[in-house]
Amino acid sequence: MRRVSKSFIALMVFAGMFSCGSGREPDGLAGAPVLSAPRKRLPFVQLADGRVLAAGGHDGLRTLSSCELFEPALGTWSATGSLRTARRNHAAAVLADGRVLVVGGAPAQPVGALASAEIYDPATGVWTPAAPLSVPRVDPTVVTLADGRVLVVGGSDVDQRSLRSAEWFDPATGTWHAAETPGWGHGGAQAAVVLADGRVLFVSGLQAELYEPATGRWTKAGPAGGAAGTHRMGHTVTRLEDGRVLVVGGTTSRAAETAELYAPATGQWTLAAAPRTPREGHGALLTADGDVLVVGGYHFASGTLASAERFEPGSGTWHPVNALQEPRQGAGLLRLPGNEVLVVGGFNDAVETLASSERYVPGGD
């Protein structure tokens, strides 16, 4: 039988664990302490051992080089080695050996774009320089391919012009290689997923594209605008357990209020049920039960959002879950051991940059 309901309970606390009784079997209540510094405009990275790395970003006043780790078992953030170069709006990928590659972004100066790259070793907490990108990139899309290479696509240049170039990193040799140029500009941290067959689906701008690692070739993925017929930025792209891909939200009015599904087997896009709340700049991830949790974000008519909902692929329906304690956009959203979800950082209308983090603890069946 399908579970009766889920509730979304997230508490921001400075330390400790909490519990609470209710009329039903309770979800566990858990708190996550604050970051040592407020952070936005950074990738929050899930390490192979379940810890979460916050590397650099912006605290509302300055670009950061400091980094910290969240330890799920202890529920604490602690300092780790600092980046060699302060950066924001950069991208990160976990390598096959568990190290983390960080590339590009914007520097501490008000204007600029970085080509530099560096690698974090979780065993030592130390960053070491890596060979630089061939092109400075702000907000590129980065994915780790099935064969261990890292593909970096698009982003924008120092003048905020969309880039139509791509390159890939070979961890075995530490070198970068030019990739075939995509047909359209892409960018954003949540704009691509690796499919079950190893191809990569990029969904940003007006035309979705597929990258084939074996041949290095790009092909169109369906018609321009997909099933919704719209340009997408500020959206999320999530691969479902059955191999399909769910795309939610975006900056245009049409994108914000729609969701669509891509079927790799047929190459077809179809409209999914509309989300209950239009949004952009939100977070999304696949939960342990196969649903997609969508959290926070922004909408021009409502401002920064605290609302959250989940998409159930089996029925194709959306269901509300309890709201965040704080509205937030641009937050990190990561699955922790024990099926919990960490929501961390970002910003909202009242607080320029957030240091708080919250944990979603799903209820039982």
Residue frames as qw, qx, qy, qz and C-alpha x, y, z in Angstrom:
[[0.000, 0.888, 0.459, 0.000, 0.00, 0.00, 0.00],
 [0.343, 0.581, -0.057, 0.736, 1.26, 3.49, -0.77],
 [0.309, -0.212, -0.548, 0.748, 2.16, 5.40, 2.36],
 [0.017, -0.806, -0.581, 0.111, -0.63, 7.61, 3.70],
 [0.112, 0.984, 0.018, 0.135, 1.44, 10.80, 3.87],
 [0.676, 0.060, -0.230, 0.697, 4.80, 12.37, 4.39],
 [0.176, -0.968, -0.160, 0.078, 5.55, 15.44, 6.37],
 [0.574, 0.509, -0.167, 0.620, 8.36, 17.86, 5.88],
 [0.524, -0.842, -0.108, 0.068, 9.85, 18.91, 9.18],
 [0.652, 0.383, -0.188, 0.627, 12.98, 20.97, 9.15],
 [0.459, -0.867, -0.147, 0.130, 14.44, 22.72, 12.17],
 [0.468, 0.631, -0.292, 0.546, 17.29, 25.18, 12.25],
 [0.686, -0.725, -0.048, 0.041, 19.15, 24.89, 15.55],
 [0.096, 0.857, -0.493, 0.111, 22.60, 25.72, 16.75],
 [0.141, 0.355, -0.913, 0.141, 23.30, 22.30, 18.22],
 [0.397, -0.038, 0.779, -0.483, 21.75, 19.14, 19.50],
 [0.215, -0.177, -0.865, -0.416, 18.98, 16.80, 18.55],
 [0.437, -0.030, 0.299, -0.848, 15.29, 17.16, 19.27],
 [0.093, -0.221, -0.955, -0.173, 12.29, 14.90, 19.51],
 [0.390, 0.027, 0.124, -0.912, 8.58, 15.49, 19.53],
 [0.277, 0.247, 0.921, -0.119, 5.39, 13.53, 19.93],
 [0.373, 0.127, -0.278, -0.876, 2.37, 13.73, 17.66],
 [0.764, 0.095, 0.338, -0.541, -0.82, 11.94, 16.87],
 [0.899, 0.394, -0.167, -0.095, 0.92, 9.77, 14.27],
 [0.873, -0.164, 0.086, 0.451, 4.15, 7.84, 14.11],
 [0.048, -0.926, 0.092, 0.363, 6.56, 10.80, 14.19],
 [0.683, 0.647, -0.195, 0.277, 9.04, 11.73, 11.50],
 [0.687, -0.355, -0.215, 0.596, 12.24, 12.15, 13.54],
 [0.057, 0.995, 0.036, 0.069, 13.05, 15.71, 14.29],
 [0.783, -0.154, 0.049, 0.601, 16.66, 16.59, 13.71],
 [0.033, 0.976, -0.015, -0.216, 18.54, 19.82, 13.69],
 [0.770, 0.281, 0.037, 0.571, 21.60, 20.91, 11.80],
 [0.367, -0.694, -0.116, 0.608, 23.84, 23.66, 13.20],
 [0.334, 0.923, 0.001, -0.193, 24.82, 26.80, 11.36],
 [0.763, 0.437, -0.064, 0.471, 27.74, 27.14, 9.01],
 [0.536, -0.426, -0.143, 0.714, 30.73, 29.05, 10.33],
 [0.011, -0.308, 0.191, 0.932, 30.07, 31.64, 7.61],
 [0.619, 0.549, 0.339, -0.447, 26.92, 32.45, 5.61],
 [0.278, -0.244, 0.738, 0.565, 27.30, 31.03, 2.10],
 [0.666, 0.603, 0.312, -0.308, 25.66, 31.40, -1.29],
 [0.545, 0.765, -0.287, -0.186, 26.78, 30.99, -4.91],
 [0.073, -0.529, 0.845, -0.001, 28.68, 27.77, -4.31],
 [0.760, -0.002, -0.583, -0.286, 28.28, 24.05, -4.95],
 [0.592, -0.453, 0.561, -0.361, 27.63, 21.98, -1.82],
 [0.561, 0.383, -0.707, -0.197, 29.29, 18.64, -2.58],
 [0.903, -0.300, 0.174, -0.253, 28.39, 15.20, -1.24],
 [0.029, 0.611, -0.790, -0.034, 31.59, 13.24, -0.56],
 [0.614, 0.091, -0.757, -0.206, 31.86, 9.48, -1.02],
 [0.298, -0.081, -0.834, 0.456, 31.73, 8.93, 2.75],
 [0.208, -0.707, -0.672, -0.065, 28.50, 10.93, 3.14],
 [0.285, -0.563, -0.203, 0.749, 30.01, 14.14, 4.45],
 [0.347, 0.854, 0.350, 0.166, 29.15, 17.44, 2.77],
 [0.527, -0.151, 0.069, 0.833, 31.77, 19.91, 1.59],
 [0.145, 0.952, 0.260, -0.072, 31.03, 23.65, 1.42],
 [0.656, -0.086, 0.200, 0.723, 33.83, 25.22, -0.61],
 [0.192, 0.025, 0.188, 0.963, 34.08, 28.98, -1.00],
 [0.016, -0.730, -0.666, -0.155, 31.10, 31.00, -2.19],
 [0.061, 0.481, -0.010, 0.874, 30.00, 34.44, -1.03],
 [0.270, -0.361, -0.737, 0.504, 28.97, 35.61, 2.43],
 [0.018, 0.880, 0.474, -0.018, 27.05, 38.67, 1.29],
 [0.146, -0.941, 0.143, 0.270, 30.07, 40.94, 1.57],
 [0.020, 0.701, -0.663, -0.261, 33.02, 39.10, 0.11],
 [0.853, 0.268, -0.415, -0.167, 34.05, 36.07, -1.92],
 [0.704, -0.568, 0.396, -0.157, 35.32, 33.24, 0.27],
 [0.474, 0.465, -0.748, -0.011, 38.24, 30.84, 0.18],
 [0.345, -0.280, 0.765, -0.466, 37.25, 29.15, 3.46],
 [0.618, -0.016, -0.688, -0.380, 35.76, 25.66, 3.41],
 [0.429, -0.281, 0.656, -0.554, 33.92, 23.48, 5.90],
 [0.352, 0.003, -0.911, -0.216, 32.57, 19.95, 6.26],
 [0.690, -0.273, 0.148, -0.654, 29.25, 18.67, 7.61],
 [0.126, 0.182, -0.967, 0.123, 29.53, 15.39, 9.51],
 [0.610, -0.303, -0.422, -0.598, 26.09, 13.68, 9.46],
 [0.673, -0.246, -0.671, 0.191, 26.88, 11.35, 12.36],
 [0.354, -0.240, -0.439, 0.790, 27.75, 14.28, 14.62],
 [0.058, 0.857, 0.504, 0.093, 25.43, 16.87, 13.10],
 [0.318, -0.802, 0.040, 0.504, 28.22, 19.46, 13.05],
 [0.580, 0.779, -0.050, 0.232, 30.07, 21.69, 10.62],
 [0.640, -0.615, 0.186, 0.421, 33.83, 22.01, 11.05],
 [0.220, 0.860, -0.327, -0.324, 36.59, 23.86, 9.21],
 [0.888, 0.070, 0.326, 0.318, 38.73, 22.13, 6.61],
 [0.488, -0.198, 0.304, 0.794, 41.49, 23.33, 4.29],
 [0.265, 0.750, 0.134, -0.592, 40.84, 26.56, 2.41],
 [0.719, 0.630, 0.238, 0.170, 40.71, 26.93, -1.35],
 [0.591, -0.131, 0.160, 0.780, 43.89, 28.27, -2.90],
 [0.022, 0.168, 0.285, 0.943, 41.77, 30.86, -4.75],
 [0.287, 0.371, 0.552, -0.690, 38.67, 32.54, -3.34],
 [0.126, -0.048, -0.695, -0.706, 35.78, 31.90, -5.72],
 [0.473, 0.324, 0.536, -0.619, 32.01, 32.09, -6.14],
 [0.718, 0.530, 0.019, -0.450, 29.67, 30.81, -8.88],
 [0.090, 0.494, -0.842, -0.198, 32.08, 27.95, -9.50],
 [0.898, 0.029, -0.222, -0.379, 31.35, 24.26, -10.17],
 [0.302, -0.499, 0.795, -0.167, 32.51, 21.01, -8.62],
 [0.865, 0.131, -0.381, -0.298, 32.59, 17.30, -9.43],
 [0.699, -0.476, 0.524, -0.102, 33.46, 14.25, -7.33],
 [0.381, 0.535, -0.717, -0.232, 36.14, 12.16, -9.00],
 [0.861, -0.035, -0.472, -0.187, 36.11, 8.36, -9.08],
 [0.593, 0.081, -0.627, 0.499, 38.72, 8.20, -6.32],
 [0.411, -0.698, -0.538, 0.233, 36.66, 10.42, -4.01],
 [0.316, -0.258, -0.029, 0.913, 38.60, 13.63, -4.50],
 [0.239, 0.827, 0.460, -0.215, 36.73, 16.81, -5.52],
 [0.425, 0.163, 0.325, 0.829, 37.56, 18.91, -8.57],
 [0.062, 0.827, 0.355, -0.432, 36.54, 22.59, -8.42],
 [0.471, 0.220, 0.432, 0.738, 36.67, 24.71, -11.56],
 [0.103, 0.526, 0.370, 0.759, 36.15, 28.28, -12.66],
 [0.289, -0.752, -0.529, 0.269, 33.82, 30.78, -11.06],
 [0.123, 0.894, 0.029, 0.430, 34.19, 34.46, -10.27],
 [0.574, 0.130, -0.469, 0.659, 37.11, 35.83, -8.24],
 [0.317, -0.548, -0.491, 0.598, 37.24, 38.07, -5.18],
 [0.054, -0.145, 0.169, 0.973, 37.23, 41.13, -7.43],
 [0.489, 0.412, 0.364, -0.677, 33.81, 42.55, -8.35],
 [0.740, 0.569, -0.106, -0.343, 34.33, 41.64, -12.01],
 [0.023, 0.570, -0.808, -0.148, 36.15, 38.68, -13.48],
 [0.958, 0.074, -0.076, -0.268, 36.10, 35.02, -14.48],
 [0.433, -0.593, 0.678, 0.029, 38.44, 32.25, -13.39],
 [0.758, 0.366, -0.501, -0.201, 40.08, 29.53, -15.46],
 [0.008, 0.467, -0.819, 0.332, 41.85, 28.05, -12.44],
 [0.859, -0.209, -0.365, -0.292, 41.01, 24.62, -11.05],
 [0.070, -0.506, 0.752, -0.416, 41.98, 22.80, -7.86],
 [0.722, -0.121, -0.659, -0.174, 41.46, 19.42, -6.24],
 [0.486, -0.552, 0.408, -0.541, 40.41, 18.63, -2.67],
 [0.518, 0.107, -0.845, 0.081, 41.56, 15.44, -0.94],
 [0.660, -0.582, -0.134, -0.455, 39.05, 14.44, 1.78],
 [0.876, -0.192, -0.341, 0.282, 41.69, 12.25, 3.45],
 [0.550, -0.040, -0.210, 0.807, 43.98, 15.20, 4.15],
 [0.039, -0.872, -0.393, 0.289, 41.68, 18.22, 3.85],
 [0.294, -0.525, 0.306, 0.738, 44.20, 19.84, 1.49],
 [0.602, 0.758, 0.178, -0.175, 43.61, 21.59, -1.85],
 [0.528, -0.297, 0.495, 0.623, 46.20, 21.22, -4.60],
 [0.330, 0.586, -0.202, -0.712, 46.32, 23.09, -7.92],
 [0.704, 0.293, 0.632, 0.140, 45.08, 21.40, -11.07],
 [0.304, 0.086, 0.486, 0.815, 45.71, 22.39, -14.67],
 [0.248, 0.401, 0.228, -0.852, 43.56, 25.40, -15.60],
 [0.585, 0.599, 0.533, -0.120, 40.59, 25.39, -17.94],
 [0.466, 0.209, 0.421, 0.750, 41.25, 26.55, -21.48],
 [0.088, -0.572, -0.313, -0.753, 38.50, 29.15, -21.06],
 [0.055, -0.007, 0.584, -0.810, 37.55, 31.13, -17.91],
 [0.370, -0.390, -0.710, -0.455, 34.00, 30.18, -16.96],
 [0.262, -0.100, 0.506, -0.816, 31.41, 31.46, -14.49],
 [0.686, 0.128, 0.437, -0.567, 28.54, 29.09, -13.61],
 [0.382, 0.299, -0.770, -0.414, 29.50, 26.27, -15.98],
 [0.916, -0.124, 0.061, -0.377, 27.71, 22.92, -15.99],
 [0.109, 0.540, -0.831, 0.073, 29.96, 20.09, -14.81],
 [0.936, -0.119, 0.055, -0.327, 29.33, 16.32, -14.74],
 [0.304, -0.471, 0.824, 0.081, 31.47, 13.27, -13.97],
 [0.692, 0.282, -0.469, -0.471, 31.14, 10.82, -16.85],
 [0.965, -0.185, 0.047, -0.182, 30.71, 7.08, -16.38],
 [0.860, 0.278, -0.225, 0.364, 34.34, 6.52, -17.41],
 [0.631, -0.509, -0.207, 0.548, 35.61, 8.92, -14.73],
 [0.332, 0.242, 0.165, 0.897, 36.35, 11.92, -16.93],
 [0.008, -0.648, -0.459, 0.608, 34.86, 15.30, -15.99],
 [0.290, 0.515, 0.516, 0.620, 32.97, 17.25, -18.65],
 [0.103, -0.550, -0.265, 0.785, 32.76, 21.04, -18.29],
 [0.255, 0.516, 0.637, 0.513, 30.27, 22.82, -20.53],
 [0.016, -0.789, -0.380, -0.482, 29.30, 26.41, -21.14],
 [0.409, -0.582, -0.318, 0.627, 28.83, 28.98, -18.43],
 [0.237, 0.951, 0.170, 0.101, 29.48, 32.64, -19.09],
 [0.639, 0.287, -0.145, 0.699, 32.54, 34.80, -19.68],
 [0.312, -0.248, -0.347, 0.849, 33.70, 37.92, -17.87],
 [0.195, 0.006, -0.163, -0.967, 31.15, 40.00, -19.81],
 [0.512, 0.179, 0.649, -0.534, 28.32, 37.59, -18.87],
 [0.607, 0.389, -0.407, -0.560, 28.05, 36.30, -22.41],
 [0.926, -0.068, 0.315, -0.199, 27.01, 32.67, -22.76],
 [0.083, -0.568, 0.769, 0.281, 29.83, 30.33, -23.74],
 [0.904, 0.263, -0.033, -0.335, 29.37, 27.62, -26.37],
 [0.423, 0.542, -0.721, 0.093, 32.50, 25.65, -25.63],
 [0.908, -0.366, 0.063, -0.192, 33.21, 22.42, -23.77],
 [0.335, 0.588, -0.713, 0.186, 36.25, 20.59, -22.44],
 [0.912, -0.334, -0.187, -0.147, 36.96, 17.48, -20.41],
 [0.187, -0.739, 0.601, -0.240, 39.42, 16.64, -17.64],
 [0.851, 0.094, -0.516, 0.023, 41.32, 13.37, -17.41],
 [0.604, -0.746, 0.217, -0.177, 42.02, 12.64, -13.72],
 [0.952, -0.078, 0.113, 0.275, 44.60, 10.00, -14.65],
 [0.637, 0.306, 0.076, 0.703, 46.83, 12.52, -16.40],
 [0.231, -0.657, -0.282, 0.659, 45.59, 15.78, -14.86],
 [0.156, -0.117, 0.425, 0.884, 45.09, 17.29, -18.31],
 [0.456, 0.563, 0.346, -0.596, 42.29, 19.10, -20.12],
 [0.293, 0.076, 0.763, 0.571, 41.14, 18.27, -23.64],
 [0.343, 0.186, -0.130, -0.911, 38.87, 20.18, -25.99],
 [0.397, 0.331, 0.847, -0.125, 35.43, 18.67, -26.57],
 [0.147, 0.430, 0.626, 0.633, 33.16, 19.20, -29.53],
 [0.116, -0.010, 0.162, -0.980, 31.30, 22.49, -29.33],
 [0.227, 0.470, 0.813, -0.260, 27.65, 22.14, -28.28],
 [0.185, 0.540, 0.569, 0.592, 25.01, 23.64, -30.52],
 [0.257, -0.834, -0.223, -0.435, 23.75, 25.98, -27.81],
 [0.076, 0.506, -0.551, 0.660, 25.01, 27.67, -24.68],
 [0.726, -0.449, -0.518, -0.066, 24.47, 25.81, -21.42],
 [0.173, 0.419, -0.515, 0.728, 25.20, 26.61, -17.81],
 [0.620, -0.469, 0.124, -0.616, 24.14, 26.17, -14.22],
 [0.166, -0.394, 0.863, -0.270, 24.81, 23.64, -11.49],
 [0.531, 0.138, 0.762, -0.345, 21.57, 21.67, -11.85],
 [0.541, 0.561, -0.137, -0.611, 21.22, 21.65, -15.64],
 [0.579, 0.402, -0.669, -0.237, 22.53, 18.21, -16.63],
 [0.777, -0.306, 0.489, -0.251, 22.32, 14.54, -15.66],
 [0.083, 0.362, -0.892, -0.258, 24.15, 11.40, -16.71],
 [0.818, 0.035, -0.134, -0.558, 21.66, 8.91, -18.16],
 [0.867, -0.243, 0.421, -0.107, 21.64, 5.17, -17.50],
 [0.886, 0.382, 0.146, 0.220, 23.37, 4.48, -20.82],
 [0.647, -0.265, 0.087, 0.710, 26.18, 6.95, -20.06],
 [0.239, 0.574, 0.309, 0.720, 25.01, 9.77, -22.29],
 [0.187, -0.348, -0.413, 0.821, 24.56, 13.20, -20.70],
 [0.071, 0.755, 0.571, 0.313, 21.39, 15.25, -21.05],
 [0.225, -0.147, -0.161, 0.950, 21.89, 19.03, -20.89],
 [0.024, -0.747, -0.625, -0.224, 18.74, 21.08, -20.37],
 [0.217, -0.651, -0.183, 0.704, 19.26, 24.83, -20.30],
 [0.065, 0.294, -0.376, -0.876, 18.41, 27.67, -22.61],
 [0.671, 0.284, -0.020, -0.685, 15.97, 26.84, -25.38],
 [0.807, 0.310, -0.449, -0.225, 17.42, 23.62, -26.83],
 [0.770, -0.445, 0.451, -0.074, 18.19, 20.48, -24.82],
 [0.547, 0.604, -0.568, -0.112, 21.15, 18.44, -26.08],
 [0.959, -0.251, 0.131, 0.017, 22.68, 15.01, -25.59],
 [0.108, 0.767, -0.630, -0.045, 26.42, 14.40, -25.29],
 [0.993, 0.048, -0.105, -0.037, 27.75, 10.96, -26.25],
 [0.431, -0.766, 0.457, 0.136, 31.03, 10.32, -24.37],
 [0.809, -0.010, 0.525, 0.266, 32.05, 7.42, -26.62],
 [0.571, 0.543, 0.376, 0.488, 32.05, 9.59, -29.75],
 [0.290, -0.329, -0.106, 0.892, 32.28, 13.07, -28.26],
 [0.008, -0.321, -0.536, -0.781, 29.32, 14.17, -30.40],
 [0.230, 0.258, 0.455, -0.821, 26.36, 16.39, -29.56],
 [0.075, -0.352, -0.778, -0.515, 22.80, 15.83, -30.80],
 [0.385, -0.301, 0.016, -0.872, 19.55, 17.65, -30.21],
 [0.030, -0.185, -0.932, 0.311, 17.30, 16.18, -27.53],
 [0.136, 0.677, 0.707, -0.152, 13.82, 16.84, -28.87],
 [0.245, 0.767, 0.327, 0.494, 12.36, 20.09, -30.21],
 [0.200, 0.302, -0.258, 0.896, 13.42, 23.55, -29.10],
 [0.410, -0.350, 0.167, -0.825, 11.67, 24.44, -25.87],
 [0.031, -0.006, 0.968, -0.247, 10.76, 20.84, -25.06],
 [0.091, -0.517, -0.841, -0.130, 7.16, 19.92, -24.26],
 [0.132, -0.737, -0.426, 0.507, 6.55, 23.25, -22.48],
 [0.442, 0.704, 0.294, 0.472, 7.87, 25.30, -25.39],
 [0.227, -0.970, 0.017, -0.083, 9.96, 27.56, -23.21],
 [0.426, 0.593, -0.494, 0.473, 13.48, 28.71, -22.41],
 [0.781, -0.583, -0.224, 0.005, 14.77, 27.42, -19.06],
 [0.358, 0.448, -0.516, 0.637, 17.25, 28.88, -16.60],
 [0.287, -0.338, 0.512, -0.735, 17.16, 28.61, -12.81],
 [0.870, -0.077, -0.196, -0.446, 15.48, 25.20, -13.15],
 [0.469, -0.441, 0.759, -0.098, 16.37, 21.71, -11.91],
 [0.719, 0.314, -0.535, -0.315, 17.04, 18.49, -13.83],
 [0.510, -0.377, 0.703, -0.322, 16.63, 15.21, -11.91],
 [0.458, 0.181, -0.816, -0.302, 17.03, 11.63, -13.14],
 [0.780, -0.261, 0.171, -0.542, 14.32, 9.29, -11.84],
 [0.561, -0.306, 0.768, -0.054, 14.77, 5.68, -10.79],
 [0.773, 0.389, 0.499, -0.040, 13.11, 4.46, -14.00],
 [0.578, 0.036, 0.419, 0.699, 15.61, 6.40, -16.12],
 [0.172, 0.821, 0.393, 0.377, 13.34, 9.25, -17.13],
 [0.369, -0.002, -0.206, 0.906, 14.34, 12.83, -16.36],
 [0.110, -0.839, -0.528, 0.068, 12.20, 15.42, -14.57],
 [0.310, 0.222, 0.013, 0.924, 12.74, 19.12, -15.34],
 [0.234, -0.761, -0.582, 0.164, 11.09, 21.65, -13.02],
 [0.195, -0.874, -0.188, 0.404, 10.68, 25.43, -13.01],
 [0.564, 0.228, 0.249, 0.753, 12.75, 28.27, -14.41],
 [0.175, -0.301, -0.137, 0.927, 12.95, 32.01, -14.87],
 [0.229, -0.150, -0.445, -0.853, 10.23, 32.59, -17.49],
 [0.590, -0.078, 0.304, -0.744, 6.58, 32.61, -16.42],
 [0.868, 0.163, -0.313, -0.349, 5.91, 29.51, -18.50],
 [0.561, 0.290, -0.725, 0.274, 8.96, 27.67, -17.16],
 [0.137, -0.296, 0.620, -0.714, 8.24, 28.56, -13.52],
 [0.674, -0.016, 0.318, -0.666, 4.79, 27.01, -13.61],
 [0.888, 0.266, -0.241, -0.286, 5.59, 23.84, -15.57],
 [0.494, -0.451, 0.740, 0.069, 7.39, 20.54, -15.27],
 [0.782, 0.439, -0.281, -0.342, 8.22, 18.07, -18.03],
 [0.793, -0.285, 0.536, 0.046, 9.59, 14.57, -18.45],
 [0.416, 0.628, -0.576, -0.316, 12.18, 13.27, -20.89],
 [0.939, -0.065, 0.326, -0.092, 12.22, 9.58, -21.85],
 [0.137, -0.632, 0.657, 0.388, 15.71, 8.57, -23.06],
 [0.526, 0.088, 0.835, 0.137, 14.38, 5.38, -24.66],
 [0.435, 0.680, 0.573, 0.141, 12.17, 7.32, -27.08],
 [0.348, 0.058, 0.117, 0.929, 13.75, 10.77, -27.01],
 [0.157, -0.663, -0.518, -0.517, 10.32, 12.26, -26.28],
 [0.027, 0.051, -0.440, 0.896, 9.38, 15.14, -24.00],
 [0.312, -0.588, -0.679, -0.309, 5.98, 15.20, -22.30],
 [0.232, -0.568, 0.197, -0.764, 4.40, 17.69, -19.94],
 [0.349, -0.196, -0.840, 0.366, 4.15, 16.49, -16.36],
 [0.284, -0.813, -0.508, -0.015, 1.57, 17.71, -13.87],
 [0.151, 0.761, -0.129, 0.618, 2.24, 21.33, -12.97],
 [0.391, -0.037, -0.641, 0.660, 3.98, 21.95, -9.64],
 [0.243, -0.762, -0.588, 0.125, 1.77, 23.36, -6.93],
 [0.205, -0.882, -0.012, 0.425, 4.03, 26.43, -6.65],
 [0.640, 0.715, -0.049, 0.277, 5.78, 28.16, -9.57],
 [0.565, -0.759, 0.208, 0.249, 9.47, 28.58, -8.78],
 [0.673, 0.618, -0.277, 0.297, 13.04, 29.17, -9.93],
 [0.117, 0.645, -0.565, 0.502, 16.35, 29.01, -8.08],
 [0.826, -0.390, 0.169, -0.371, 15.08, 26.05, -6.05],
 [0.091, -0.445, 0.891, -0.002, 16.71, 22.77, -5.08],
 [0.896, 0.074, -0.076, -0.432, 15.62, 19.28, -6.12],
 [0.029, 0.443, -0.896, 0.005, 16.81, 15.76, -5.48],
 [0.735, -0.076, -0.597, -0.313, 15.71, 12.14, -5.71],
 [0.530, -0.514, 0.480, -0.473, 14.77, 10.80, -2.27],
 [0.183, -0.272, 0.943, -0.049, 15.35, 7.26, -1.05],
 [0.531, 0.325, 0.724, -0.297, 11.76, 6.28, -1.91],
 [0.410, 0.272, 0.676, 0.549, 12.07, 7.44, -5.52],
 [0.107, 0.910, 0.398, -0.042, 10.15, 10.71, -5.23],
 [0.449, 0.381, -0.011, 0.808, 11.63, 14.07, -6.21],
 [0.323, -0.736, -0.399, 0.441, 11.76, 16.62, -3.41],
 [0.313, 0.578, 0.180, 0.732, 11.59, 20.25, -4.57],
 [0.470, -0.633, -0.403, 0.464, 12.42, 22.93, -2.01],
 [0.236, -0.670, -0.042, 0.703, 12.42, 26.72, -1.78],
 [0.426, 0.350, 0.496, 0.671, 13.40, 28.98, -4.64],
 [0.014, 0.374, 0.089, -0.923, 11.88, 32.24, -5.83],
 [0.254, 0.586, 0.692, 0.335, 8.88, 33.54, -7.72],
 [0.161, 0.266, 0.075, 0.947, 8.41, 37.12, -8.86],
 [0.437, -0.563, -0.327, -0.621, 4.91, 37.28, -7.38],
 [0.793, -0.547, -0.259, -0.062, 5.85, 35.76, -4.01],
 [0.127, -0.833, 0.507, -0.180, 9.52, 36.51, -3.39],
 [0.196, 0.373, -0.897, 0.134, 11.77, 33.89, -1.84],
 [0.788, -0.209, -0.342, -0.467, 9.87, 30.69, -1.05],
 [0.333, -0.393, 0.777, -0.364, 9.73, 28.44, 1.99],
 [0.871, 0.129, 0.146, -0.452, 7.31, 26.01, 0.35],
 [0.088, -0.373, 0.904, 0.187, 8.27, 22.47, -0.57],
 [0.851, 0.198, 0.102, -0.476, 6.61, 19.66, -2.48],
 [0.386, -0.301, 0.846, 0.211, 7.38, 16.22, -3.82],
 [0.634, 0.357, -0.380, -0.572, 6.74, 14.65, -7.19],
 [0.690, -0.114, 0.699, -0.149, 5.62, 11.02, -7.17],
 [0.145, 0.370, -0.701, -0.592, 6.76, 9.45, -10.48],
 [0.140, 0.168, 0.975, 0.043, 4.45, 6.44, -10.23],
 [0.186, 0.699, 0.657, -0.212, 1.28, 8.53, -10.17],
 [0.341, 0.422, 0.291, 0.788, 2.72, 11.62, -11.84],
 [0.281, -0.856, -0.347, -0.260, 1.31, 13.80, -9.06],
 [0.227, 0.456, -0.398, 0.763, 2.64, 16.50, -6.74],
 [0.599, -0.619, -0.506, 0.038, 2.11, 16.47, -2.98],
 [0.066, -0.852, 0.224, -0.469, 2.81, 19.26, -0.47],
 [0.719, -0.207, -0.497, 0.440, 5.22, 18.80, 2.40],
 [0.362, -0.856, -0.242, 0.278, 5.75, 21.09, 5.36],
 [0.348, 0.899, -0.085, 0.251, 7.57, 24.33, 4.64],
 [0.611, 0.237, -0.372, 0.657, 11.13, 25.24, 5.45],
 [0.409, -0.665, -0.387, 0.491, 11.79, 27.15, 8.65],
 [0.086, -0.662, 0.135, 0.732, 13.35, 29.90, 6.53],
 [0.691, 0.704, 0.126, -0.102, 12.57, 30.86, 2.94],
 [0.400, -0.590, 0.521, 0.469, 15.67, 30.29, 0.83],
 [0.778, 0.623, -0.004, -0.081, 16.81, 30.27, -2.77],
 [0.465, 0.699, -0.516, 0.172, 20.10, 29.00, -4.13],
 [0.621, -0.544, 0.505, -0.252, 20.42, 26.56, -1.22],
 [0.221, 0.341, -0.907, -0.108, 22.28, 23.27, -1.28],
 [0.848, -0.094, 0.140, -0.502, 20.13, 20.15, -1.17],
 [0.322, 0.438, -0.839, 0.010, 21.84, 16.84, -0.37],
 [0.882, -0.251, -0.280, -0.283, 20.79, 13.35, 0.67],
 [0.182, -0.621, 0.681, -0.342, 22.35, 12.20, 3.93],
 [0.302, 0.039, -0.950, 0.065, 22.78, 8.67, 5.29],
 [0.076, 0.320, 0.789, -0.518, 19.56, 7.42, 6.86],
 [0.160, 0.586, 0.693, 0.389, 17.47, 8.96, 4.05],
 [0.124, -0.808, -0.278, 0.504, 17.55, 12.43, 5.56],
 [0.485, 0.648, 0.241, 0.536, 17.99, 15.50, 3.37],
 [0.405, -0.485, -0.147, 0.761, 20.19, 18.47, 4.25],
 [0.259, 0.847, 0.307, 0.347, 19.09, 21.94, 3.12],
 [0.586, -0.508, -0.075, 0.627, 21.84, 24.50, 3.64],
 [0.303, -0.267, 0.205, 0.892, 22.82, 28.08, 2.89],
 [0.183, 0.613, 0.606, 0.472, 21.41, 30.28, 0.14],
 [0.057, -0.054, -0.169, 0.982, 19.70, 33.61, 0.66],
 [0.026, 0.660, 0.749, 0.051, 16.28, 35.24, 0.99],
 [0.069, 0.787, 0.255, 0.558, 14.54, 38.61, 0.98],
 [0.504, -0.854, -0.044, -0.122, 15.14, 39.27, 4.68],
 [0.636, -0.597, 0.397, 0.284, 18.68, 37.88, 5.04],
 [0.376, 0.750, -0.431, -0.333, 21.22, 38.55, 2.30],
 [0.552, 0.337, -0.763, -0.012, 23.04, 35.27, 2.92],
 [0.830, -0.431, 0.011, -0.355, 22.10, 32.35, 5.17],
 [0.073, 0.506, -0.831, 0.218, 24.33, 30.38, 7.51],
 [0.670, -0.117, 0.542, -0.493, 21.54, 28.13, 8.73],
 [0.317, 0.148, -0.871, -0.345, 20.91, 24.57, 7.65],
 [0.715, -0.070, 0.304, -0.625, 17.85, 22.35, 8.08],
 [0.030, -0.162, 0.975, 0.150, 17.20, 18.63, 7.83],
 [0.731, 0.017, -0.200, -0.652, 14.22, 16.93, 6.24],
 [0.194, -0.191, 0.941, -0.200, 13.42, 13.67, 8.01],
 [0.521, -0.070, -0.578, -0.624, 10.91, 11.58, 6.00],
 [0.665, -0.235, 0.422, -0.569, 8.13, 9.81, 7.91],
 [0.306, -0.118, 0.943, 0.049, 7.56, 6.07, 7.98],
 [0.290, -0.103, -0.723, -0.618, 5.23, 4.18, 5.67]]
